[in-house]
Amino acid sequence: MSSDLKKINKLKKNSRRNSNIQEIKLVERLIKISRVSKVTKGGKKLSFRAVVVIGDENGKVGVGVAKADDVVNAFKKAKTDGYKNLIELPLTKSLSVPHYVVGNFGACKVIVRPSIEGSGVIAGGAVRIVLEVAGVKNVIAKQLGSDNLLNNARATICALQNLTTKSAVAEKRNLN
């Protein structure tokens, strides 16, 4: 766990005790809110499911999912779930990904490739939202397979987790 994530967790614990402490600002973006129902003996019980992406636009991102009886509580619960699932990814100087990477989740497959500076985020749907909240500015991404928003977001997170830097690979192989 990086030092920034430790600071966030420490601030969250302290903010319960002292409301004066400011938390590190993270960006929240809603991917989808859906109305779901559970059939019980007494009839259908309606609730809402929220899928939220949270990140600092500087290399940290997480996806949260939660259900509640109303939209506001579902969003809040999904936001706290996103805090718990924050990952850190390496970015290049041009705010792109270091190398080509593929992520799979369920029936979804996401391909993420670095792009030249000034090209912007070329991606669609949930993949675009995750990459923007992560702080990636120049990237090309393609989603294959299913068009499920939640699974595509999680496949993007899987792809971003597989990113490494040259220095990390050299250290792993015991090279200078």
Secondary structure in CASP SS format (residue, H / E / C, confidence):
PFRMAT SS
TARGET T0000
AUTHOR 0000-0000-0000
METHOD secondary structure of the structure
MODEL  1
M C 1.00
S C 1.00
S H 1.00
D H 1.00
L H 1.00
K H 1.00
K H 1.00
I H 1.00
N H 1.00
K H 1.00
L H 1.00
K H 1.00
K H 1.00
N H 1.00
S H 1.00
R H 1.00
R H 1.00
N C 1.00
S C 1.00
N C 1.00
I C 1.00
Q C 1.00
E C 1.00
I C 1.00
K C 1.00
L C 1.00
V E 1.00
E E 1.00
R E 1.00
L E 1.00
I E 1.00
K E 1.00
I E 1.00
S E 1.00
R E 1.00
V E 1.00
S E 1.00
K E 1.00
V E 1.00
T E 1.00
K C 1.00
G C 1.00
G E 1.00
K E 1.00
K E 1.00
L E 1.00
S E 1.00
F E 1.00
R E 1.00
A E 1.00
V E 1.00
V E 1.00
V E 1.00
I E 1.00
G E 1.00
D C 1.00
E C 1.00
N C 1.00
G C 1.00
K E 1.00
V E 1.00
G E 1.00
V E 1.00
G E 1.00
V E 1.00
A E 1.00
K E 1.00
A E 1.00
D C 1.00
D C 1.00
V H 1.00
V H 1.00
N H 1.00
A H 1.00
F H 1.00
K H 1.00
K H 1.00
A H 1.00
K H 1.00
T H 1.00
D H 1.00
G H 1.00
Y H 1.00
K H 1.00
N C 1.00
L C 1.00
I E 1.00
E E 1.00
L C 1.00
P C 1.00
L C 1.00
T C 1.00
K C 1.00
S C 1.00
L C 1.00
S C 1.00
V C 1.00
P C 1.00
H C 1.00
Y C 1.00
V E 1.00
V E 1.00
G E 1.00
N E 1.00
F E 1.00
G C 1.00
A C 1.00
C E 1.00
K E 1.00
V E 1.00
I E 1.00
V E 1.00
R E 1.00
P E 1.00
S C 1.00
I C 1.00
E C 1.00
G C 1.00
S C 1.00
G C 1.00
V E 1.00
I E 1.00
A C 1.00
G C 1.00
G H 1.00
A H 1.00
V H 1.00
R H 1.00
I H 1.00
V H 1.00
L H 1.00
E H 1.00
V H 1.00
A H 1.00
G C 1.00
V C 1.00
K C 1.00
N C 1.00
V E 1.00
I E 1.00
A E 1.00
K E 1.00
Q E 1.00
L E 1.00
G E 1.00
S C 1.00
D C 1.00
N C 1.00
L H 1.00
L H 1.00
N H 1.00
N H 1.00
A H 1.00
R H 1.00
A H 1.00
T H 1.00
I H 1.00
C H 1.00
A H 1.00
L H 1.00
Q H 1.00
N C 1.00
L C 1.00
T C 1.00
T C 1.00
K H 1.00
S H 1.00
A H 1.00
V H 1.00
A H 1.00
E H 1.00
K H 1.00
R C 1.00
N C 1.00
L C 1.00
N C 1.00
END
